[in-house]
Amino acid sequence: MKKETKSKPPTSIIPAAEASEIRQATNTIVAESVALTITTSRDEDESYEVLRRIAERKKFIEGKRLAITKPLNASLKAANSMFKELALPLVRADEVIRGKITAFHRKREAQAVAKQARLMAKAEEAEASGDDEKAFAIEEKAAAVTANVGKSSMVKRWVFEVEDAWKVPLEYMEVNETAIRKAIALGARDIPGVRIYQEENVRVI
């Protein structure tokens, strides 16, 4: 019987002792923030000191994160770029072949449509001459005409391109919130359809 192998636990990103130290320092500040009561101006001043310490710890932890993830992200970006470049000729070759197949299908479909039109014209002539049996036989033959193509099949799907953005109904529009924020930052206070107001947030001095 094959012996089962247990999977090893994931290796810690940073040393366990360092992670424990960070958690301990964080828990201390969190406990202080929970116990904090503000009833006087002095209490408020002390609360700002806790906020500053929280900001410092967040900055410290973010620095630790970036020290690990920044090089990894740079390597990942470089790897993706390299493999994308290596695969690009194949992507283009794939597009070329698919383009040729599409052109071939369209040509054969056009030929089939033309053949059907010729047969239907003959069917109309037969019907006009009173030979309904011959007309019916030709129509059946026309209906059986198909484009003579290979094993590949074409998949049709509906696509679009915007020709005039001003004519697109509102339900298909998306509000550019980034542009609105920028306009407000530059002093805009009246934008149709937008309520511009102030909200208060604590700023640590």
Secondary structure, DSSP 8 states (H G I E B T S, - for coil): ------------SS-HHHHHHHHHHHHHHHHHHHH----SHHHHHHHHHHHHHHHHHHHHHHHHHHHHHHHHHHHHHHHHHHHHHHHHHHHHHHHHHHHHHHHHHHHHHHHHHHHHHHHHHHHHHHHHTT-HHHHHHHHHHHHT------S-----------S-GGGS-GGG----HHHHHHHHHTT---BTTB-----------
